[in-house]
């Protein structure tokens, strides 16, 4: 495989989060171990399918403040200037965030346009009544959307402080 590992942030997370080989078994310049994850548009991302392209894996947490600072930098200085030359940036969520959390708390906050992928599974979401800037929202009726595969359900919620 010609896709090489680019160590940028939290490189050991791919091994802890996705059950790959131990970190000591992979060196800078080695072929990257293949993996498959769903992106936030319900498309399957497979590293092997990127053969011949430069792929920067950006390991992130949906509510990580450092990650939210780094993401726009990667967007503006790597992804946008070089995407037409085969450079791809892929955000790999490693904190167990759902598609909705990634979209609301990471993509919505940072404004990135590169892909973000996450693990499939069952998730529990608890909202603490704060907006993306960590400020308490006012009492009122709020809409929320749950997505699973091709299914999307929007409901109302009454929030009283």
N, C-alpha and C positions, 0 to 999 in steps of 0.2 A: 504494500500500500504506500502511495506517495504522500499521503497526508501526514505531516510531521507534527509532533507535539510542540506547541508553543506554550511555554510556562509563563503565565501572566499573573493569575491570582488564584490562590487557594488550590494549587494543582493537586494536592492529595485528595481533594473532595471528590474528584471523579472516581477514585478508587474506593473510598469509603461509601459514597453515595450510590454507586452503581455496581458494586460487587466485582470490580475488575481485579486484576493481579495486584500484588503488593507494590507500593510506591517504589521500593528499591529495585524492582524488576524493569522499570522504565527509565530511560535516560533521555536528556535533551537530544533531539535529533533522531530518536527511535521512531519507528512507525507507531502511530497512535492506535490503541486498542479500539476496535469498532464498538459502537453502541447505537441504540435506537431509542428515541424519545419523541413524544408528541409536542408540537409547537402550540402556541396560543390560538392558532387558526385551525386546529385539529388536523394538521398535516404531520405525517411521520417524517422525522428527521433521522437519517442514518448517516453516520460519518463516512462509511465506505462509499456512499453515493457521491461524495465530494472529491473523489480521486482526481488529481490534477489541479485542484484549486488550493489556494491558501486559506486555511480556516483558523480563525482565532477563537478559541473557546474562552469565554468570559464567565467564570464561575461567580454566581451571585446569590444573595439572599433577598427575597422580595421586600424586606423592611430594613436592609443593611444600609446605613447612612453612607459609608465609604463607597459601597457599590453604586449608590445613586449619584455620587460625585464623579466616579470614574466613567460611568456609562455614557454621559454626553460627550466626554473627551474622546472615547473610542468612536462614537458616532461621527463626530465632526472631523477627527484627525486621521482616522483609519478607514472606517466603513464608507462614508460618503465619497471621499476622494479616490478610493481604490476599488470600489465595488464593480466598476465597469472593466476592471482588469482581472477579475476572478477572485478578488479578496472577499471573504465572507466572515462576518462576525456573528457568533451564535452565543447568546446568553444562556447559560445552563443553571437553572434554579436548583439549589442544593439544600434549602432549608425546609423542604416539604410543602412549599406554597402551591396552592391550587392555581388553575388557569385564571380564575377570577381575581385572586389576590395579586398575581403577577401583573395582570392587566391594570388593576386599580391602583395598587401601591407602588408598582415599579414602572411599567410602561407609561401609564398615565402621568406619573410624577416627573419622569425624566424626558419623555417625548421621543424616546428612541424609535427607530424604524427597523433596526435589524431584528432577526428572529430571536425568540426566547423559547426555550424548551423546558419541560418538567416531567417528573415521573407520574405515571398513572397510578390510580389507587383510590382508596376511600379517605376523605378528608373531613375534618370538623372545623368549622369557621366560627369564631366568636368575635363579634364586633364590640368594641369598647365605647362606641358613641363618638369617636374622633374622626376628623376628616384627614386628608392626606398630609396636612401640615401639623397634625397632632393636636389640633384645637377641638374642644368639645363642640358638637353641633347642637343646634337648638331643638327643642321638642317639636314633633311634627310627624307627618306621614312621609315615609321614604319608600322608594322602589328598590328592589334588589333583584338580580338575575342569577339564576343557577344554570350552569352549562355542564353537560356530560355528553361527550360525543357530538351527535347532531341534534340532541335535544336541548332546548333552551326554554326555561320557565321564568317568567317575571311575576313577582308577587309584591304586595304592599305590606309595610311594616309600620306600626305605630310606635314611635319612640318618645318616651316621657322621661324627663330628667327629674 
